[in-house]
Amino acid sequence: MTDLARRRLLGGLALASGASLLPWRFAFAKGPAGERRFVLVILRGAMDGLSVVVPVGDPDYARQRGKLALGKGDGLLPLTDDFMLHPALPTVHALYQRRQALLIQAVASPYRERSHFDAQDLLENGSDKPHGRPDGWLGRALGPLGAEGLAVGQDLPLVLQGPGQATTWAPSALPDADPGFLGRVAALYAGDPLLGPALAKGLEANALAEAVLDGKPQPKGGKRAEAALAEGTGKLMASAGGPTIAVIELGGWDTHTNQGTTRGRLPVALGGLDAALAGLQKGLGAAWEQTAVAVVTEFGRTVAPNGSGGTDHGTATAALLLGGAVRGGQVLADWPGLGRSALYEDRDLKPTLDLRAPLKGLLAGHLGLGSATLSETVFPGSDRVAPLDGLVA
């Protein structure tokens, strides 16, 4: 069963959503983008990119990482002579082998401090400073794309907020609401210029999810839940009249303690991400071939481990581009090195690529947005950041 969760507009009329108890949320947007689909995955908490796209070819890697260094005996998955993939990401590796995964190293947003809140705000608002915009870069892209937003979760994430309309939907374990009751509520607010359209959009989203997902309950917690919800996302996107843009948020990446190598907090988080990506691919079915997925995080983590078996807030990290629409099978890295003199502020992986470049490249090559729209509307003030070419198959 599903329910409306637009608390900001519907107040006490909205039912409590089970999604609020989960470490991920989903958001959708539907529009006339044809068969092309785009999914943004935000890893909240700052993923340690050095443990994902592992720079085994760097002579300083093992020494700098200490007990957190991964070696070939840890089951690393081969990529290039210089990089290998964490073993908790078999789905990503299979896509890489099929040339449907492009892995980027030493990438960062324009943010250079170490606050999760500010870094996530900048990552989502698309400007060059925290709180530089009250809306999000993907939300601003919806207008030029002619798209309409639908969020699965209690709130629309900042990245998808903008001048366009948006509705929220969330899976719930609560008993079904009586259709007659919902009809009476809709009639009661039909004349309200704000609540009427919001409720109508919510009911529309609810009906679509009910029809596509057949009202099946979702498992709670762990990789099974992440895979099931991502698969449901894919099914919604692949359905007739379904959304063409999705935002998925996954938490649990702030690994200050017990980060681990093949066991620990980070491998668990990576396993959940891999399961979600597998579920998304399964749900999309044939539509996967026309889909691009970008996996990003707010910043990386320190090169050297701390005294608690973890890593602290850093700068550059890794990003993943996946999907049948992506020209994969390669690692993109202007590698700065891990020698002490090469580090950013003597502690972090130095950024050599602005994250906005690959995001612009996907929005241009996959969704057809023009350079002026990207630099003036979507990522304002980013004229000097050119879209990265050659990302789309």
C-alpha positions as CSV (number, residue, x, y, z in Angstrom):
1,M,0.0,0.0,0.0
2,T,1.1,3.6,-0.6
3,D,0.2,6.9,1.0
4,L,0.7,10.6,0.5
5,A,3.5,12.2,2.5
6,R,3.3,15.9,1.4
7,R,3.3,17.1,5.0
8,R,4.4,20.6,4.1
9,L,1.1,21.1,2.1
10,L,-1.3,18.6,3.5
11,G,-0.4,18.9,7.2
12,G,-2.5,16.5,9.3
13,L,-4.2,15.0,6.3
14,A,-1.0,13.2,5.3
15,L,-0.5,9.7,6.7
16,A,2.8,8.7,8.4
17,S,5.2,7.1,6.0
18,G,7.3,4.1,6.7
19,A,10.0,5.6,4.4
20,S,10.9,8.1,7.1
21,L,12.5,5.3,9.1
22,L,14.8,4.2,6.3
23,P,18.3,5.6,5.4
24,W,17.3,6.3,1.8
25,R,14.7,8.2,0.0
26,F,13.6,8.3,-3.6
27,A,12.4,11.2,-5.8
28,F,11.1,11.1,-9.4
29,A,10.3,13.5,-12.2
30,K,8.3,12.7,-15.3
31,G,8.3,14.5,-18.5
32,P,8.6,14.4,-22.3
33,A,12.2,13.0,-22.4
34,G,11.2,10.1,-24.6
35,E,12.9,6.9,-23.8
36,R,15.9,8.5,-22.0
37,R,16.1,8.3,-18.3
38,F,18.5,9.7,-15.7
39,V,19.1,8.6,-12.1
40,L,21.1,10.6,-9.5
41,V,22.4,8.6,-6.5
42,I,23.6,10.7,-3.6
43,L,25.8,8.9,-1.0
44,R,25.3,11.0,2.1
45,G,28.2,11.1,4.6
46,A,31.2,11.3,2.3
47,M,32.3,8.1,0.6
48,D,35.9,7.1,0.8
49,G,36.7,7.0,-2.9
50,L,40.2,5.6,-2.3
51,S,38.6,2.3,-1.1
52,V,36.2,2.1,-4.1
53,V,38.4,2.8,-7.1
54,V,41.6,1.7,-5.5
55,P,44.8,3.2,-6.8
56,V,46.9,0.0,-6.6
57,G,49.4,1.4,-9.1
58,D,50.4,4.3,-6.9
59,P,53.7,3.5,-5.1
60,D,52.6,5.6,-2.0
61,Y,49.1,4.0,-1.7
62,A,49.9,1.1,0.7
63,R,52.2,3.2,2.9
64,Q,49.7,6.1,3.2
65,R,46.7,4.0,3.8
66,G,48.2,1.7,6.5
67,K,45.8,-0.8,7.9
68,L,43.1,0.4,5.5
69,A,45.1,-0.4,2.4
70,L,43.5,-3.0,0.1
71,G,45.6,-5.4,-1.8
72,K,45.2,-8.0,-4.5
73,G,44.7,-10.7,-1.8
74,D,41.5,-8.9,-0.7
75,G,39.6,-10.0,-3.8
76,L,39.9,-6.6,-5.6
77,L,38.2,-6.6,-9.0
78,P,40.4,-5.7,-12.0
79,L,39.9,-2.4,-13.9
80,T,43.2,-1.1,-15.3
81,D,46.9,-1.5,-14.5
82,D,46.6,1.3,-12.0
83,F,43.2,0.9,-10.5
84,M,41.0,-1.9,-9.1
85,L,37.5,-2.0,-7.7
86,H,36.3,-2.9,-4.2
87,P,35.1,-6.5,-4.0
88,A,31.7,-5.5,-2.6
89,L,30.8,-4.0,-6.0
90,P,30.3,-7.0,-8.3
91,T,27.4,-5.4,-10.1
92,V,29.4,-2.4,-10.9
93,H,32.3,-4.6,-12.1
94,A,30.0,-6.6,-14.4
95,L,28.7,-3.3,-15.9
96,Y,32.3,-2.2,-16.3
97,Q,33.1,-5.3,-18.2
98,R,30.1,-4.7,-20.4
99,R,31.3,-1.1,-21.0
100,Q,28.3,0.3,-19.1
101,A,30.3,1.7,-16.1
102,L,32.7,4.7,-16.2
103,L,34.6,5.3,-13.0
104,I,36.0,8.7,-12.1
105,Q,38.8,9.4,-9.6
106,A,40.1,12.6,-7.9
107,V,36.8,14.4,-8.5
108,A,35.2,17.0,-6.2
109,S,32.6,19.7,-6.1
110,P,33.8,23.3,-5.7
111,Y,33.5,22.9,-1.9
112,R,36.9,22.9,0.0
113,E,35.8,22.8,3.6
114,R,34.7,19.8,5.6
115,S,31.1,20.4,6.8
116,H,28.6,17.7,5.8
117,F,25.7,20.1,5.8
118,D,27.4,22.8,3.7
119,A,28.9,20.3,1.3
120,Q,25.6,18.5,0.7
121,D,23.9,21.8,0.2
122,L,26.4,22.9,-2.4
123,L,26.3,19.5,-4.1
124,E,22.5,19.9,-4.5
125,N,22.1,23.6,-5.1
126,G,24.6,23.5,-8.0
127,S,26.3,26.9,-7.3
128,D,29.8,27.4,-6.2
129,K,29.1,28.0,-2.5
130,P,26.9,26.5,0.2
131,H,23.4,28.0,0.4
132,G,24.2,29.9,-2.8
133,R,20.8,29.0,-4.2
134,P,17.4,28.1,-2.6
135,D,16.7,25.4,-5.2
136,G,18.6,22.5,-6.8
137,W,20.4,22.0,-10.1
138,L,18.3,19.1,-11.2
139,G,15.1,20.9,-10.2
140,R,16.2,23.8,-12.4
141,A,16.8,21.4,-15.2
142,L,13.3,20.1,-15.1
143,G,11.9,23.3,-16.6
144,P,14.0,23.2,-19.8
145,L,13.2,19.5,-20.0
146,G,9.5,20.0,-19.5
147,A,9.5,17.6,-16.6
148,E,7.4,17.4,-13.5
149,G,8.7,16.2,-10.1
150,L,7.5,13.3,-7.9
151,A,9.4,12.5,-4.7
152,V,9.1,9.2,-2.9
153,G,9.7,10.1,0.7
154,Q,8.4,12.7,3.1
155,D,10.3,15.7,1.6
156,L,11.5,16.7,-1.8
157,P,15.4,16.7,-1.7
158,L,16.9,20.1,-2.4
159,V,18.6,18.9,-5.6
160,L,15.1,18.4,-7.2
161,Q,13.5,21.5,-5.9
162,G,12.9,24.3,-8.3
163,P,10.2,26.4,-10.1
164,G,8.4,23.4,-11.4
165,Q,5.6,21.4,-9.6
166,A,6.4,18.4,-7.5
167,T,4.5,15.8,-5.6
168,T,5.6,13.2,-3.0
169,W,4.8,9.6,-2.6
170,A,6.1,7.0,-0.1
171,P,5.6,3.2,0.5
172,S,3.9,2.5,3.7
173,A,3.0,-0.5,5.9
174,L,-0.1,1.3,7.2
175,P,-3.6,0.0,6.4
176,D,-5.2,1.1,3.2
177,A,-6.9,4.4,3.2
178,D,-10.6,4.1,2.2
179,P,-11.0,5.3,-1.4
180,G,-14.2,7.1,-0.5
181,F,-12.3,9.1,2.2
182,L,-9.6,10.1,-0.3
183,G,-12.3,11.1,-2.8
184,R,-14.0,13.3,-0.2
185,V,-10.7,14.9,0.8
186,A,-10.0,15.6,-2.9
187,A,-13.4,17.2,-3.4
188,L,-13.0,19.2,-0.2
189,Y,-9.8,20.8,-1.5
190,A,-10.5,20.9,-5.2
191,G,-11.1,24.6,-5.2
192,D,-7.9,25.5,-3.2
193,P,-5.3,26.8,-5.6
194,L,-2.4,25.3,-3.5
195,L,-3.7,22.2,-1.8
196,G,-6.1,21.1,-4.6
197,P,-3.4,20.6,-7.3
198,A,-0.9,19.2,-4.7
199,L,-3.4,16.5,-3.6
200,A,-4.4,15.7,-7.1
201,K,-0.8,15.1,-8.1
202,G,-0.3,13.0,-5.0
203,L,-3.2,10.8,-5.8
204,E,-2.0,10.4,-9.4
205,A,1.5,9.4,-8.1
206,N,-0.2,7.0,-5.6
207,A,-2.3,5.4,-8.4
208,L,0.7,4.9,-10.6
209,A,2.8,3.3,-7.9
210,E,-0.2,1.0,-6.9
211,A,-0.6,-0.1,-10.5
212,V,3.0,-0.7,-11.2
213,L,4.2,-2.2,-7.9
214,D,0.9,-4.1,-7.2
215,G,0.8,-2.9,-3.6
216,K,3.4,-5.4,-2.5
217,P,5.0,-4.6,0.9
218,Q,8.7,-3.7,0.9
219,P,11.2,-5.5,3.1
220,K,12.6,-3.4,5.9
221,G,16.4,-2.9,6.4
222,G,19.5,-4.2,4.8
223,K,20.5,-4.9,1.2
224,R,17.2,-6.7,0.5
225,A,15.3,-3.5,1.2
226,E,17.6,-1.3,-0.8
227,A,17.4,-3.7,-3.7
228,A,13.6,-4.0,-3.5
229,L,13.0,-0.2,-3.4
230,A,15.5,0.4,-6.2
231,E,13.8,-2.3,-8.3
232,G,10.5,-0.6,-7.6
233,T,12.0,2.7,-8.7
234,G,13.1,1.0,-12.0
235,K,9.7,-0.5,-12.6
236,L,8.0,2.9,-12.1
237,M,10.5,4.6,-14.5
238,A,10.0,1.9,-17.1
239,S,6.2,2.0,-16.9
240,A,4.0,3.8,-19.4
241,G,3.7,7.4,-18.2
242,G,6.2,6.8,-15.5
243,P,9.0,9.2,-14.3
244,T,12.1,9.8,-16.4
245,I,14.3,11.3,-13.7
246,A,15.0,9.8,-10.3
247,V,17.0,10.8,-7.2
248,I,18.1,8.1,-4.7
249,E,19.7,9.0,-1.4
250,L,21.7,6.4,0.5
251,G,23.1,7.1,4.0
252,G,25.8,5.5,6.1
253,W,29.1,6.8,4.5
254,D,30.5,8.8,7.4
255,T,33.1,6.2,8.3
256,H,35.1,7.8,11.2
257,T,35.3,4.5,13.0
258,N,35.6,0.8,12.0
259,Q,35.7,1.7,8.3
260,G,37.3,-1.6,7.4
261,T,38.6,-3.1,4.2
262,T,36.6,-6.2,3.3
263,R,34.8,-6.2,6.6
264,G,33.5,-3.1,8.4
265,R,31.2,-0.2,7.9
266,L,32.3,0.8,4.4
267,P,32.0,-2.7,2.9
268,V,28.4,-3.0,4.3
269,A,27.5,0.4,2.7
270,L,29.1,-0.6,-0.6
271,G,27.1,-3.9,-0.5
272,G,23.9,-1.9,-0.1
273,L,24.8,0.4,-3.0
274,D,25.7,-2.5,-5.2
275,A,22.4,-4.3,-4.4
276,A,20.5,-1.1,-5.1
277,L,22.1,-0.7,-8.5
278,A,21.4,-4.3,-9.3
279,G,17.7,-3.8,-8.3
280,L,17.5,-0.6,-10.3
281,Q,18.8,-2.3,-13.4
282,K,16.4,-5.3,-12.9
283,G,13.4,-3.0,-12.4
284,L,14.2,-0.9,-15.5
285,G,14.5,-4.0,-17.7
286,A,14.9,-3.0,-21.3
287,A,14.8,0.7,-20.4
288,W,18.2,0.3,-18.8
289,E,19.8,0.6,-22.2
290,Q,18.5,4.2,-22.4
291,T,19.4,5.1,-18.8
292,A,22.3,7.0,-17.3
293,V,23.1,6.8,-13.6
294,A,25.4,9.2,-11.7
295,V,26.6,8.1,-8.2
296,V,28.1,11.1,-6.3
297,T,29.0,12.1,-2.7
298,E,29.6,15.4,-1.0
299,F,33.4,15.0,-0.5
300,G,36.0,12.3,0.1
301,R,38.0,11.2,3.2
302,T,41.5,11.6,4.4
303,V,44.3,9.6,2.8
304,A,45.7,8.4,6.1
305,P,43.5,6.5,8.6
306,N,42.7,8.0,12.0
307,G,43.2,6.4,15.4
308,S,39.7,4.8,15.4
309,G,40.1,2.6,12.4
310,G,38.4,5.1,10.1
311,T,39.0,8.2,8.0
312,D,38.0,11.8,8.6
313,H,36.5,14.4,6.3
314,G,38.5,14.9,3.1
315,T,38.3,16.5,-0.3
316,A,38.5,14.6,-3.6
317,T,36.8,11.2,-4.1
318,A,35.4,8.9,-6.7
319,A,32.2,9.1,-8.8
320,L,30.5,6.4,-10.8
321,L,28.6,6.8,-14.1
322,L,26.5,3.7,-15.0
323,G,23.9,2.6,-17.5
324,G,23.3,1.4,-21.0
325,A,23.5,5.0,-22.2
326,V,27.0,5.5,-20.7
327,R,30.2,4.9,-22.7
328,G,31.9,2.8,-20.0
329,G,34.7,0.3,-19.6
330,Q,37.2,3.0,-18.5
331,V,38.6,4.8,-15.5
332,L,38.8,8.5,-15.9
333,A,41.6,10.0,-13.7
334,D,44.0,12.8,-13.9
335,W,45.8,11.1,-11.0
336,P,47.6,13.6,-8.7
337,G,49.4,10.9,-6.7
338,L,49.5,10.1,-3.0
339,G,53.0,11.3,-2.1
340,R,53.0,13.7,0.8
341,S,53.8,16.7,-1.4
342,A,50.9,15.8,-3.8
343,L,48.2,15.9,-1.1
344,Y,45.7,18.7,-0.7
345,E,46.5,20.5,2.6
346,D,48.9,17.7,3.4
347,R,46.0,15.2,4.2
348,D,43.6,14.7,1.3
349,L,43.5,13.4,-2.2
350,K,43.9,16.5,-4.4
351,P,40.9,17.2,-6.8
352,T,41.8,17.3,-10.5
353,L,38.3,17.4,-11.9
354,D,35.2,19.5,-11.1
355,L,32.2,17.2,-10.5
356,R,30.0,19.6,-12.5
357,A,32.0,18.7,-15.7
358,P,30.7,15.0,-15.9
359,L,27.2,16.0,-14.7
360,K,27.1,18.7,-17.4
361,G,28.3,16.1,-19.9
362,L,25.5,13.7,-19.0
363,L,22.8,16.4,-19.1
364,A,24.1,17.6,-22.4
365,G,24.8,14.3,-24.2
366,H,22.1,12.2,-22.7
367,L,19.2,14.7,-22.1
368,G,20.1,17.3,-24.7
369,L,20.4,20.4,-22.5
370,G,22.4,23.2,-24.2
371,S,25.6,24.8,-22.9
372,A,23.9,28.1,-22.1
373,T,21.2,26.4,-20.1
374,L,23.7,24.4,-18.2
375,S,26.0,27.3,-17.3
376,E,23.3,29.9,-16.7
377,T,20.4,28.0,-15.2
378,V,21.4,24.5,-14.1
379,F,24.9,25.3,-12.7
380,P,24.9,29.1,-12.6
381,G,28.3,30.8,-12.8
382,S,30.0,27.6,-14.1
383,D,31.1,29.0,-17.5
384,R,34.6,27.9,-17.0
385,V,33.6,24.3,-16.3
386,A,33.1,22.7,-19.7
387,P,30.9,19.7,-20.1
388,L,32.9,16.5,-20.2
389,D,32.5,15.0,-23.7
390,G,32.3,11.4,-24.7
391,L,30.3,10.1,-21.7
392,V,27.3,8.9,-23.6
393,A,27.3,5.8,-25.8
